[in-house]
Amino acid sequence: MTTPVTATPEFPALSGRKYFMNFPVTDTSHSLAAYRARGGYQSLQKALTSMQPTDVTKEVSAAGLLGHGGAAFPAGRKWGVIKLNDGEPHYVCMNADEGEPGTFKDRWLLEHVPHLCIEGLILASYAIMGRHAFIYIRGEFDLPYRRLRDAIEEAYDAGLLGRNILGTDYSLDIVLYRGAGSYVCGEASAMLASLEGKKGWPRNRPPRLTVKGLYQRPTVVNNVETLANIPAIVGEGGEAFRKVGLPKSPGTQMISISGHLVRPGVYEVEYGYSWEKFLYEDCGGIPGGRGLKCVIPGGVSTKILDANELKGLTLDHNSALSAGSQIGSGGMIVIAEGTCMVRVARIIQRFYHHESCGQCTPCREGMGWMERILDRIVRGEGHPDDIDRLYHISNANDGTTICSLGDSAGYACSAILDHYRDEFEYFITNGRSMYDGRLTVDDPFADVTATATAGASA
Amino acid sequence: MSENRPEKILEFFIDGHPVTAKDGQTVIQAAREHGFDVPHFCWHPQLSVPGNCRICMVEVESDNGDPWFDIGCNMPVTAGMRVLLNSDTVKKLRKDTMQFITLNHPVDCGICSKSGECTLQDYHYEHNGAASLSRDRKNHATKFYPLSDRIMLDNERCIMCTRCVRFTHEVSKTHALGAVYRGDHSLIRPAEDANFNDDVYSDNVIDICPVGALLSRENIDNSRVWYTEPTASVCPGCERGCNISIWHRRQAWAFKALDPKLNTRIERVTPRENPDVNGPWVCNKARDLAKILERPRAEQPMIAGRVVDRADAIAAAAALLAGAKKVVALVSSWGSNEELAAFQLTIAASLGDRLTAWVKADHQPVPGEVIEDDILIKADKNPNRHGALALFPPLPAEGLTAIPADADVVLVWGEGVPAAALPQGAQVIRLDAWAHADNEVAAVFLPISIQTERAGHYTNFAGVVSDFAACFTPAPLVTHAETLFGMLLSAEVGVRRASA
C-alpha cells in the first residue's frame, strides 16, 4: 500500500560515503521489496541470530555514533545506561517530531527509507531488550506518516515486527503516534509526556529519561537519523563505521539547507566535508550574485556564523564548536547580504514565542517580552535600551529553564545581536531598517485572547 | 524490604553550615527542615515537583570552581554538596525571575483579595523591589473567569504555577483542571470532560494559590486579611475532625464594625495542618462551616415554651431529674470530650441506675452530600462520636423506639431528635443551641453554647484528639453544657439531694 511520488532529481555528487542517499528514488523505492533488494533487514537478521543485545550496544559504542537530533550525545552511551536485568520494561522512542525551523532531513528519511528507520528502531529495541517501541511523528508530516504507517504494516506482514521476529525469540510491537504539532514536543521529555496523553510539557531532570522515562520506565529517545544509522553499524561493524567521517564525528550527516541558495534541499555529507565547498559548489552558492551574509548552521537554535567565521570550517561537530556554534539538527539556513537581521531576529523570536510551552517562568514570559521588544523596534518605535534588554532577557533564560527552548531563543537572539548590533542601533535610531522600510506587525495572539474572553463570558 | 532499611543520613552544607538530610530529600526540603528559607511558588510539600516557577534556584559549588545552578525543589541532596542560597548569582537569578513573573502580573495589590498574604507580593519586596524593566503593555486576559460555582479565576494574576492543576490530579483526583494554550497566553481552565463543581475539595486551591488568582466567590472582597485573625478549631462536619482555622474579625477591629454581626461572623475557614488527621487539606463542607454554625440560635431558657429565668429553668430541670424513676439521656456526639466527661461525672454519676445514657447521632448526611470517600470525608457526620462512645453505649439499632415507654424523663442533648419521635408520656429536658419548634414543646429547654463559643477537644474516628478554642462570646443566657451539668447538680433542688 505504498503511495506513489514523483521521482526526485539525481542526488548531488557530493564526495564521500552515503548511508541514506545511496539509491535512486522512484515511486516504489521506499517499499519493503525495494528496501530488501538493497540489502534491507539483513542487519536485523544478523543481530537477532548471531548477536546478544549487549553486542549491538557495543557495536554502536564502538562506532562512536553521535545523536543526530541536535545535542550530539553518544548513542551507545545512552543505550548502555539501561540496566537490562532490572526487571523493568524498557522503551525506545523514535523522535520523528522534527520541528526545528529549517530542519527537514528526517522527513526525507521517513518518506524515502521508512524501513531503514524501522530496522534501526527494532535493533535499538533489541539492544535494550524492549518489547514495545514508539514512534512520535510530527502531526504536520502527512506523507511521512502515511509512508511510515504503511511500512510498519508491511513489516508486520513480513514477520519483521510482532511476535517472534524472523522466527527468533524476540518480539516487538511498534506504536506509531501522531503528535499535534508543537515544537516543544520534539524535546524528549515533553514528547514522552505527550505520548502519555498529557500536555506536552518538558520534565525536570533528574531523573534522566533512561532512568524514568515513558510511563516512568527506562526509555531511550533517539532521533530518526540516529536510528537510521544503526543498520549500517550492525551490518558492517562499529569499527568499519568509524572509518567514515572523522574520528570524533564518525559517519555522515543529513543536512537540510534552505534560504538564499541556488540549490536548497536535503544532502548527505560525510563529516569533515568542506563547508564552503558545500555551500558554494554543491548547493550552487547565493543566487543573484549576492554575497553570503551568514549561516544558521543547524536549526535556528544554533548560533549564527557569518561569512568570515565559515572560512576553513568543515562540516562536523568539532569544527562547528570551534567557531562557537553547532551542527545541531542539520537544518542549515543561508542568509544573503542585504537581509535585515533585525527582522530575521524578530521572525525567529516570533516562532519561539509561539512555541514556548508556557510551563516555566523565564521562557514563558521572556519569549513574549523579547518578541514585543523586537516588534516595537521593527515598527520603528525602538528605544536605545532595548538592545540591553534583549541581552538581559537572553541571559536570564540561559540555563534557568526546564528545557533548552528558552536557552536556544536567547542564543539565537544574542548571536544575531553580537554580529549585527549596528543594524539594531540603526533601526532604533532611524526608525527604519538599514535595508528597507518599516513593517507593521499584527498581534499574533489576538484571536486566542478573543476566544478566551468569549469563553469566559459565555 | 525498603521500609526496614535504616534511613541513610547525608551531611551537606548550606551557606557554609553543615546540615543533614535524609537520602532522597531535595535541597528545598532539607533546607526548610533546618530553617533556611528557599523562595518557591510552584513547589508545595504535598504535590509533585513541576519546576515551573524557577524562583528556588540555588548554587552548588564544585571542586573545579565551576559552580552550577539549578532549582532546589528538584535537586536531590548528595553527601558533601555545598549549596549556596544567597550568593550574588542566586540573588540575580531570583531578581530576574521576579521580573519575569511580574511582567504580565497586574500590580493591583490594593484591590486584590490575596493582598496581605500573597507570596508574590512578599517575594517582590524581598527579592526584586525594582520597577518593571518592560516598556511594553502587559498581556490581558479574562479578569474573572468562573472555574466553578465556588471558585473565580483571575487569569491576569495567574503565574501558571499549576498547583491547582496538580491538586486536582494528585489530591482530589478529579482531574478537573488543566492548562490551555501556550507561552504567556497559557490559562488554567476546567478540563473539557470534568466539572470543577464536582470536586468537593476544590476550595483548597484557593489556599495553595500563591497569588490572588484563585478566589472564593463566597468571600471575595468580604474582608481584608489584616482585619481578621484565625482561631484554632476542628471541623464538626464528620468524624474525621479536620483541624481548621476559623477566621473572624480581630478584636482590635471589632468595635469599629458598623454592623455588629460582623464581629461574630466566620469570615472564612482554612485548613490547620495536622498530618495525623487531615494533612493540609479540608473538604468544602469545612469551608461552609458558617452555614452550619450561623443558623438562628436559641438564646432563651424556656419551661413548656415559656421564656423564663435561667435559674428557674435549671431548677425545673433538676427537679425533673431528681423526681424521675427512669431517665433516658440521649448524649450528643457533637459534645466535646470535656462536656461528655462532665456529663458522666455529674448527671450520670448522680442518677446511677436510674439513668440510661445512649450516644445518638446529632447529624445525618444531607441529600447531595458526599457520604464517604477515601480522602478525608467520613460517613459519620458527627465530630466526636468516638469520644462519646468511649463513655457511653450507642443508641440501639432500633433507634428512638428503644426508649422504654415507662421512662418518665428524657434528656435530649443536642440535635437530631425530633419531639414527635419521643415517648408521649415522658417529660423532655432539651439542651440545644439552635432555634427550633421542638424547643418549645420540651418541658424544660436550656440553650447551650456552640463550638465557636467554647474550647474543648474532639476525638476523631481514629482516636486522634484535636483541640478547638473559642472565638466568639455566647449570648448572656446561653450556657456551656460543661458548666450546665454542674449547675444542674448544684441547683437548690438538685439531683444529688434527691437521690440521697
Interface residues (C-beta under 8 A of the other chain):
Chain A: S182 K199 W201 N204 P206 H353 H354 E355 S356 C357 G358 Q359 C360 T361 P362 R364 E365 G366 M367 G368 W369 R372 I373 R376 H383 D386 R389 H392 A396 G399 T400 T401 I402 F445 V448 T449 A452 T453 G455 A456 S457
Chain B: V49 P50 G51 N52 C53 R54 I55 M57 F69 I71 N74 P76 L93 D96 T97 Q99 F100 I101 L103 N104 L133 S134 R135 D136 R137 N139 H140 A141 T142 F144 Y145 P146 N155 I159 M160 T162 G178 A179 Y181 R182 G183 D184 H185 S186 L187 R189
